[in-house]
Amino acid sequence: TQSTWGKHFKMWLRQVSSRAALPKRVWGHNHPHNKYYEEWAYRRDNLYEEFKFDAKTIRGIAIWVIGVPGLIWWGFKEERKHTVARQKVQRQLALEAEEANSS
């Protein structure tokens, strides 16, 4: 038998060692001895059933995914256009004022 300290040390060592990244025995739902294994395996093998979208849904998602960023981009573009026009006008006014001052 081992001391509690020894056991804990071994556990810690397994956690920090690189080989523990892929443990040899995993007793989760993916283990054949687990009572939920068959259910889990069925769901794993039939995942595509849960994520079946009809054409309408796909079209809707596509419209949102493309449309919303598109509208945002369009808004910024329009805003920029007006900003540039305003800057142009202001530059022209500044030039005219400078000419009036110099004369």
C-alpha positions as a Markdown table, in Angstrom:
| # | Residue | x | y | z |
|---|---|---|---|---|
| 1 | Thr | 0.0 | 0.0 | 0.0 |
| 2 | Gln | 1.0 | 3.6 | -0.6 |
| 3 | Ser | 0.8 | 6.6 | 1.6 |
| 4 | Thr | -1.9 | 9.2 | 0.8 |
| 5 | Trp | 0.9 | 11.6 | 0.0 |
| 6 | Gly | 2.4 | 9.2 | -2.5 |
| 7 | Lys | -1.0 | 8.8 | -4.2 |
| 8 | His | -1.6 | 12.5 | -4.4 |
| 9 | Phe | 1.9 | 13.1 | -5.7 |
| 10 | Lys | 1.4 | 10.5 | -8.4 |
| 11 | Met | -1.9 | 12.1 | -9.4 |
| 12 | Trp | -0.3 | 15.5 | -9.5 |
| 13 | Leu | 2.6 | 14.1 | -11.5 |
| 14 | Arg | 0.2 | 12.6 | -14.0 |
| 15 | Gln | -1.7 | 15.9 | -14.4 |
| 16 | Val | 1.4 | 18.0 | -15.0 |
| 17 | Ser | 3.3 | 15.5 | -17.2 |
| 18 | Ser | 2.7 | 15.8 | -20.9 |
| 19 | Arg | 1.7 | 12.2 | -21.3 |
| 20 | Ala | -1.4 | 12.8 | -19.3 |
| 21 | Ala | -2.8 | 14.9 | -22.1 |
| 22 | Leu | -4.4 | 11.7 | -23.6 |
| 23 | Pro | -5.2 | 9.5 | -20.6 |
| 24 | Lys | -5.3 | 5.7 | -21.2 |
| 25 | Arg | -8.6 | 5.2 | -19.4 |
| 26 | Val | -11.5 | 7.6 | -19.7 |
| 27 | Trp | -14.7 | 6.7 | -17.8 |
| 28 | Gly | -16.9 | 9.3 | -19.4 |
| 29 | His | -19.9 | 8.6 | -21.6 |
| 30 | Asn | -17.5 | 7.5 | -24.4 |
| 31 | His | -16.4 | 4.5 | -22.4 |
| 32 | Pro | -18.2 | 1.2 | -23.4 |
| 33 | His | -18.7 | 0.2 | -19.8 |
| 34 | Asn | -20.7 | 3.3 | -19.1 |
| 35 | Lys | -24.4 | 2.8 | -18.9 |
| 36 | Tyr | -25.0 | 5.8 | -21.2 |
| 37 | Tyr | -22.6 | 4.6 | -23.8 |
| 38 | Glu | -25.1 | 3.3 | -26.3 |
| 39 | Glu | -27.2 | 6.5 | -26.1 |
| 40 | Trp | -24.0 | 8.6 | -26.5 |
| 41 | Ala | -22.7 | 6.5 | -29.4 |
| 42 | Tyr | -26.1 | 6.8 | -31.1 |
| 43 | Arg | -26.1 | 10.6 | -30.7 |
| 44 | Arg | -22.5 | 10.8 | -31.8 |
| 45 | Asp | -23.2 | 8.8 | -35.0 |
| 46 | Asn | -26.4 | 10.6 | -35.8 |
| 47 | Leu | -25.4 | 14.2 | -35.1 |
| 48 | Tyr | -26.2 | 15.2 | -38.6 |
| 49 | Glu | -29.9 | 14.4 | -37.9 |
| 50 | Glu | -29.9 | 17.1 | -35.2 |
| 51 | Phe | -28.4 | 19.7 | -37.5 |
| 52 | Lys | -30.5 | 19.3 | -40.6 |
| 53 | Phe | -31.7 | 22.6 | -41.9 |
| 54 | Asp | -34.3 | 23.0 | -44.7 |
| 55 | Ala | -33.5 | 25.4 | -47.6 |
| 56 | Lys | -35.7 | 28.1 | -46.2 |
| 57 | Thr | -33.7 | 28.2 | -42.9 |
| 58 | Ile | -30.4 | 28.2 | -44.7 |
| 59 | Arg | -31.6 | 31.0 | -46.9 |
| 60 | Gly | -32.7 | 33.0 | -43.9 |
| 61 | Ile | -29.4 | 32.5 | -42.1 |
| 62 | Ala | -27.5 | 33.4 | -45.2 |
| 63 | Ile | -29.5 | 36.6 | -45.6 |
| 64 | Trp | -28.8 | 37.7 | -42.0 |
| 65 | Val | -25.1 | 36.7 | -42.2 |
| 66 | Ile | -24.5 | 38.7 | -45.4 |
| 67 | Gly | -27.2 | 41.4 | -45.0 |
| 68 | Val | -26.5 | 42.7 | -41.5 |
| 69 | Pro | -22.7 | 43.4 | -42.0 |
| 70 | Gly | -23.6 | 44.6 | -45.5 |
| 71 | Leu | -26.0 | 47.2 | -44.1 |
| 72 | Ile | -23.5 | 48.3 | -41.5 |
| 73 | Trp | -20.9 | 48.7 | -44.2 |
| 74 | Trp | -23.3 | 50.6 | -46.4 |
| 75 | Gly | -24.1 | 52.9 | -43.6 |
| 76 | Phe | -20.5 | 53.7 | -42.9 |
| 77 | Lys | -19.8 | 54.2 | -46.6 |
| 78 | Glu | -22.7 | 56.7 | -46.9 |
| 79 | Glu | -21.5 | 58.5 | -43.7 |
| 80 | Arg | -18.0 | 58.7 | -45.2 |
| 81 | Lys | -19.3 | 60.1 | -48.4 |
| 82 | His | -21.0 | 63.0 | -46.6 |
| 83 | Thr | -18.0 | 63.6 | -44.4 |
| 84 | Val | -15.8 | 63.9 | -47.5 |
| 85 | Ala | -18.2 | 66.3 | -49.1 |
| 86 | Arg | -18.4 | 68.4 | -46.0 |
| 87 | Gln | -14.6 | 68.5 | -45.8 |
| 88 | Lys | -14.4 | 69.6 | -49.4 |
| 89 | Val | -16.8 | 72.5 | -48.8 |
| 90 | Gln | -14.9 | 73.5 | -45.6 |
| 91 | Arg | -11.6 | 73.4 | -47.4 |
| 92 | Gln | -13.0 | 75.6 | -50.2 |
| 93 | Leu | -14.5 | 78.1 | -47.7 |
| 94 | Ala | -11.1 | 78.2 | -45.8 |
| 95 | Leu | -9.3 | 78.9 | -49.1 |
| 96 | Glu | -11.8 | 81.7 | -50.0 |
| 97 | Ala | -11.4 | 83.2 | -46.5 |
| 98 | Glu | -7.6 | 83.1 | -46.8 |
| 99 | Glu | -7.8 | 84.9 | -50.2 |
| 100 | Ala | -10.1 | 87.5 | -48.7 |
| 101 | Asn | -7.7 | 88.1 | -45.8 |
| 102 | Ser | -4.6 | 88.3 | -47.9 |
| 103 | Ser | -6.1 | 90.9 | -50.3 |
